[in-house]
Amino acid sequence: MIDYHTHTSLCGHASGKMEDYVKEAVQCGLDELGFSDHLPMKGGKKNNLSMTLEELPDYVGEVERLRRSFPDICIKLGIEADYVPGNESSLREILARYQFDYVIGSVHSIGTWAFDHPDERDRWDSTDVDNVYANYFDLLRQSARSGLFDIIGHSDLVKKFGHRCEADLSNELNDTAQVFAKHDVAVEINTSGLRKPVKEMYPSKEILTIYQKYNIPIVFGSDAHAPDEVGKDFDKAVLVARQCGYKGYVTFEQRERAVCDFLD
């Protein structure tokens, strides 16, 4: 089993040493652990959202050191990058500097609103929820079309605080799945939603069933922000994946994908 979504203290909102994440992964019996901390972004360090550009080489170097120190587990160098329309060129340039195994693309903001940030939660009270959902899925499609990402992260994060769309999302979800399939991205089953107000994995079982219909591959991620969250609730994630018709998942190495079947 793999956990491809873990963070580090460099981002400012996670805790623990990177080595402790690896030790927990070994304890959990994981085959692979992927670090995917937040790529540097404008104002990211000041707002405890990401590392700085100056810290990025240290992050890469620590992953390489841990690979040497823990040869019995496969450690992957990943990164989580926010998709912001208009920033594609600068993002592409930064990503090209290092040999990442995979890049997770995530949408955390609509315009200037960080809709999943606890400090900006009150804005939901004066916002049209249906419109937020429409904008969110449009940005997900744009992120896939950009060609920048291997994996789309927590692909219904918009539900984090429990706000639900009243409009029929069938067209949005099928359009999004078609774009994901056309641009050959994987999606993650992210268990961190179980630890948030919504109390549900990302994406929902309904959405995952649609992804499976379009043969969109999956990875697994805990979105761990502390060592004891590594591999959290993966038994539930695998069960849901099987219920949706998935027979396995994919792994990445230097941005090349390989298929792994579930073991019975």
C-alpha positions, -999 to 999 in steps of 0.1 A, spaced: 0 0 0 11 36 -6 5 69 11 13 97 -14 0 127 4 20 137 35 33 171 47 63 184 67 68 212 92 83 233 64 48 244 53 41 260 87 9 241 95 22 205 100 43 190 128 69 164 134 102 154 118 102 139 83 120 109 97 91 102 121 67 101 91 89 74 76 91 54 109 52 55 111 49 44 75 72 14 83 52 6 114 20 7 93 35 -17 68 33 6 39 53 -3 7 57 33 -3 56 67 14 55 99 -7 62 133 7 41 160 -10 45 192 10 32 224 -4 52 240 -32 64 275 -24 38 301 -32 36 339 -29 30 348 7 30 311 16 55 312 44 41 344 60 7 328 61 19 293 72 8 278 39 40 266 23 78 265 24 99 292 7 118 288 -25 150 288 -5 138 259 16 128 237 -14 163 223 -19 164 213 18 131 195 14 144 176 -17 177 168 1 160 155 32 139 131 11 171 119 -6 188 114 28 158 94 41 159 71 11 195 62 21 186 58 57 155 37 52 163 13 23 135 -11 33 107 13 23 103 31 -10 103 68 -4 90 90 -32 97 127 -38 64 144 -45 50 179 -42 15 194 -38 11 225 -60 -19 249 -60 -35 255 -93 -41 292 -98 -51 304 -133 -25 326 -148 4 310 -128 10 281 -151 43 293 -166 60 301 -133 47 268 -118 60 248 -147 95 265 -143 97 256 -106 86 220 -111 112 215 -138 140 222 -114 137 189 -96 131 153 -104 98 148 -87 82 114 -87 48 130 -89 30 163 -86 -4 166 -69 -25 195 -82 -49 210 -58 -75 238 -58 -77 255 -24 -89 290 -36 -115 305 -58 -102 339 -67 -88 354 -35 -109 333 -12 -92 303 4 -125 285 8 -111 256 29 -91 278 54 -106 279 89 -99 317 91 -121 323 60 -149 299 69 -174 327 78 -175 338 41 -195 307 34 -225 323 52 -228 350 26 -219 329 -5 -241 310 -30 -230 275 -23 -241 262 -57 -220 288 -74 -190 279 -53 -193 243 -64 -196 252 -101 -165 274 -99 -146 248 -80 -152 220 -105 -144 244 -133 -110 250 -117 -104 213 -113 -110 208 -150 -86 237 -158 -60 222 -135 -62 188 -154 -60 206 -188 -29 224 -178 -8 193 -181 11 202 -149 -1 175 -126 0 137 -123 -26 135 -96 -56 157 -87 -58 161 -50 -89 158 -27 -112 164 -57 -142 175 -37 -124 195 -11 -151 222 -15 -173 201 9 -148 203 38 -170 223 62 -201 204 54 -217 228 28 -236 209 2 -247 218 -32 -285 218 -38 -282 218 -76 -279 186 -96 -241 180 -100 -244 152 -125 -232 172 -155 -204 189 -135 -191 155 -123 -193 138 -156 -177 167 -174 -149 167 -148 -144 129 -151 -142 132 -189 -116 159 -187 -96 139 -162 -97 109 -185 -88 129 -216 -58 145 -199 -47 112 -182 -45 123 -146 -50 101 -115 -71 111 -85 -64 104 -49 -86 88 -23 -78 112 5 -88 101 40 -83 134 57 -119 144 51 -128 119 78 -109 141 102 -127 173 91 -162 187 98 -177 169 67 -166 135 81 -163 120 47 -134 110 25 -124 130 -6 -139 123 -30 -173 109 -21 -183 74 -30 -207 88 -56 -179 107 -73 -154 79 -71 -180 56 -88 -181 81 -117 -143 82 -119 -142 44 -121 -167 44 -149 -142 66 -169 -112 43 -159 -95 71 -140 -67 56 -119 -64 62 -81 -37 67 -55 -41 68 -17 -33 97 5 -37 105 42 -29 142 38 -9 136 71 1 168 89 15 148 118 33 114 119 5 96 136 -18 104 106 3 85 81 -18 57 65 -48 68 86 -81 50 77 -67 33 47 -87 1 55 -118 22 49 -103 38 17 -95 4 2 -130 -9 10 -146 21 -7 -123 17 -37 -133 -19 -41 -170 -11 -37 -167 14 -65 -152 -12 -88 -115 -5 -86 -92 -35 -88 -60 -17 -79 -42 16 -78 -12 33 -95 23 43 -83 47 69 -98 84 71 -103 99 101 -120 64 109 -132 60 76 -149 30 56 -138 27 18 -130 -3 -3 -120 -6 -23 -88 -34 -47 -81 -51 -50 -47 -39 -81 -29 -68 -104 -18 
